[in-house]
Amino acid sequence: MKFLHKPVQAKIGERIVVEFDKPTKVLLVHSSQFNKYKGGRTYQYRGGFAEESPVEFKVPFAGTWHAIVEKGTYNKPLDIKGSVRVEAPKYDTLNGADQNETHTKYEEEYDDTYE
């Protein structure tokens, strides 16, 4: 098995973004599972086959994570290029859109008397 991988330090809630140029298997593996992956043993991972780039992973807990882009089989490797970056967490907002509020000063005088 041939693969690209990059270890990154990430905190809880951050996003690891993996970009690649061809459909392939994209995985996120914690450092405690990476040697199992390399050794062909059973391991825990996030991700799977992806056809479109980029793929984002939300980090469930702090630590060293390995972003893996598989390059096909050992006998039939694919020429794949990839990159990895860590981004700050996206905060949940109403309907998932970024909030762009503008505040204007209220010009009128406030009258708190009852009529």
N, C-alpha and C positions, 0 to 999 in steps of 0.2 A: 504494500500500500504506500502510495506517495501522497504527501500532503504539505500544505503551507500552514504554518501556525505562528502566532505571536502571543506571548504572555503579556498581560496587562494588569496593572493594579487598579481595582475599581471599588467604589464604596456602594453601600446599599442604595438602590434607587437610580443610580447612574445607568446610562445606556451604552452598550457596546455595539457599535455600528460596523458591520462587515460588508465591504464592497468587493465584487468580483465581476469578471467579464464574460463568463459562460455558465450555463446551468450546471450546478454541482451540489454536492452535499456540504452544508455549512453547519458547524457545531460549535457550541460553547461548553467547555469542560472546566470544572474547577481543578486546581492544581493537585488536589488529592486523588483525582481520577485520571490525570493525564498519563501517568506511567502505565496504568491498566489499558488505556486506549492504545498506546504505542506497542504494548506487549500482546495485543490481540485478545485480551481478557474482557470479561463483562465489565462495563463501566456505565456511569450515569452521565447524561448529557442533556442539553437543550438544543433544539433545532432539528435539522433533517434536510431533505432534498429541497433546494430552492431554485426556482427558474428565473426570478427577477432580483436584481440588485437595487438597493442595499437591503440587508437583513438586520433588524434591530433586536437586541436582547436586553431586557431589563434585569439588572443585577439583583438577585434575591438577598445576598449577604456579602459583606466586604471580604476581600481576599484577592489572591492571584488567580486570574482566569485565563484560559487558553482559547483563543479564537482559532478555529481550524477550518481550512478550505481544502477539501479532498481533491486530488488531481487524478482521479481514475484509479485503475488497478496498477499493480507493480509492472505487469507485462505490457499494459496499454495505457501509459500515462498520457494525460491531456495537458496541453499548454495553457494553463490558467494563471492569470495574474489577480492579485487581491490586495486589499488594504484594510486596516483596522484603526478605529479611533474611539475614544471614550468621550461621551458628551454628558453634560449636566442633565439631571432629571427633568422631564417634562411634567409640569404640574397639571393636574386635572382641572379643566375649566368647563364652564357651561358649554355643552354640545361639542367639546373637544377643540374648539377654536381658540386661538390666542386672544387674550383680552387687550384691546387697545382703547383704553378709556381716556377721555379728555375731560378735564375739570375746568369749569368756568366759574368765575366769581358771580355770585348772585347779587345783582345790582339793586334790586328793590329793597325798600326798608321793610323789615318784618314787623307785623302788627299782631301781638298776641292777645288783644282784647276781644271779648265776646260782643257780638252785636245784638 
